[in-house]
Amino acid sequence: MQRRQFLESAAALAQAAQTPLPPANEKTASGAGEVSYNVQIAVERKRPGKPHQGKVLAAIQPHCDDIPIFAAGTVLKLIDEGYEGILITVSDDAMAGDGVGNGEVAAKNENDTREVARRLGLKECIFLNYPNHNLDAWPIIEMRARLVFLFRYFKVDTVLVYDPSGLYERNPDHYITARAVEWAAGICAMKWDYPEFGLAGVKPHAVNERYYFARGPQLVNRVVDISDYIDRKVWVNLANVTQGPAGHSGETLRRRLAAQGRRLPLLGNDADTANRQYTKYFALGRDRARGAAHGLNWAEYFHYIGPESSDWDKYIAENSVPL
Ligand SMILES: [Zn+2]
């Protein structure tokens, strides 16, 4: 190294030593939101106005009742705050619900799901139609490719789905859907994954936010206050009359008790009240427990992963100097 170059580089290092260093944040670029089991919990409350105007969410579920049970309050909140959204149902829902056979069950669940999407205020309702209870026998890479196409086509910014890292999830439809979505969102913005989609005008697009929900233990770092949306969440769940914990369950219980000469005052005196009250206080009782644990009336739990590198962007903006 020449003496002049050495002096210049020594001067540059001396100047650098006087500027603050970038934030040393283990979470940055981890892709997991948190890198510790000791997660920091943030409460997400209702925001005034339309702060999410222009953004698109995709609510993705293997079965017609998953989003209604675990995330409908948050979807309603985000739509209220300006998001547009789509509902994607991955299985054909032929294996659960009332009907004379698989075909009728699937058709009835499909109708229920369209009504769920309407009540959630979502603009599209898409069915991928993989065999119910058997998603683990189908190539996940095909599901992933179809999801990448949809995320790019609709310019999805935010996904809500089962937690791909959730514990003790026994249903393959749940964990396969979660894993397919996880990596579809991961590669959605990469130009060398499915570049041929671009020929149809469907260009790479980044998914920046993930809300993962779970039936079992998970690393909850986001508690969404859905107190203002619980009654509409009940209404969404009531659309699932073919399967799920809501539907006509309240009226069924009210009639069973009446046949025994008894009644539950909570269920009121008519079918509509019975169904609403049963759904709110029995089927969605976990939301009340989750809210109470955080000083809220009603809440949903998520592992949330937000946009990466924001700390670094702030550092660069604050510490870059003219040439
Ligand atoms: Zn399910």
Residues whose N, C-alpha, C, O or C-beta is under 5 A from the ligand:
A	BS01	ZN	H63 D66
